[in-house]
Amino acid sequence: MADTAQVASAAGSRDPAIGLKAVRSLRTLVERLEALQVGNARDQGWTWEQIAQLLGVTRQAVHKKYASGRSISGRAPLRRKD
């Protein structure tokens, strides 16, 4: 599902196959947006505490999820083999 408005609409479908697929797409979108904004905040010098407060989670939770240097995709960044 590509178009965000269509996905949001489909999430309310009475057909569970359509609704659940849309929910999965929205969950992926939210995870990517959260990672992007956490990265933006860290780049601008925000503390883990400040980020956690706005996300409604503990400092430890947000640090554990994002401090490992994961990319927006959730995978570790590629490293050169020198």
C-alpha positions as CSV (number, residue, x, y, z in Angstrom):
1,M,0.0,0.0,0.0
2,A,1.6,3.2,-1.1
3,D,-0.6,6.2,-0.8
4,T,-0.8,7.3,2.9
5,A,-4.4,8.6,2.6
6,Q,-5.5,5.3,1.0
7,V,-3.7,3.3,3.7
8,A,-5.3,5.3,6.5
9,S,-8.7,4.8,5.0
10,A,-8.1,1.1,4.5
11,A,-7.2,0.7,8.1
12,G,-10.8,1.2,9.0
13,S,-12.0,-1.5,6.5
14,R,-14.5,-4.1,7.7
15,D,-12.4,-6.6,5.8
16,P,-9.7,-7.8,8.2
17,A,-7.3,-8.7,5.4
18,I,-7.4,-5.2,4.1
19,G,-7.4,-3.5,7.5
20,L,-4.6,-5.5,8.9
21,K,-2.4,-5.0,5.9
22,A,-3.0,-1.3,6.2
23,V,-2.2,-1.3,9.9
24,R,1.1,-3.1,9.0
25,S,1.9,-0.4,6.4
26,L,1.1,2.4,8.9
27,R,3.2,0.8,11.6
28,T,6.2,0.7,9.2
29,L,5.6,4.3,8.3
30,V,5.5,5.4,11.9
31,E,8.7,3.5,12.8
32,R,10.5,5.2,9.9
33,L,9.2,8.6,10.9
34,E,10.1,8.1,14.5
35,A,13.7,7.0,13.6
36,L,14.0,10.0,11.3
37,Q,12.9,12.5,14.0
38,V,15.0,10.9,16.7
39,G,18.0,11.3,14.4
40,N,17.1,14.9,13.7
41,A,16.8,15.6,17.5
42,R,20.1,13.9,18.3
43,D,21.8,15.8,15.4
44,Q,20.6,19.0,17.0
45,G,21.9,18.1,20.4
46,W,18.8,16.9,22.1
47,T,19.2,14.6,25.1
48,W,17.7,11.1,25.3
49,E,15.5,12.4,28.1
50,Q,14.1,15.2,26.0
51,I,13.3,12.8,23.1
52,A,11.8,10.2,25.5
53,Q,9.6,12.8,27.1
54,L,8.0,13.8,23.8
55,L,7.6,10.2,22.7
56,G,6.0,9.3,26.0
57,V,8.6,6.6,26.8
58,T,11.5,6.3,29.2
59,R,14.9,7.6,28.5
60,Q,16.2,4.0,28.7
61,A,13.7,2.8,26.1
62,V,14.5,5.4,23.5
63,H,18.3,5.0,24.1
64,K,18.1,1.2,23.8
65,K,16.1,1.5,20.5
66,Y,18.2,4.2,18.8
67,A,21.7,4.5,20.4
68,S,23.2,1.6,18.6
69,G,23.5,3.7,15.4
70,R,20.8,1.9,13.5
71,S,19.7,3.6,10.3
72,I,16.1,4.6,9.5
73,S,15.5,1.1,8.1
74,G,16.3,-0.4,11.5
75,R,19.5,-2.1,10.3
76,A,22.9,-1.2,11.5
77,P,24.7,1.1,9.1
78,L,27.1,-0.4,6.6
79,R,30.7,-0.4,7.7
80,R,33.8,-0.5,5.5
81,K,36.1,-3.4,5.7
82,D,39.5,-1.8,5.5
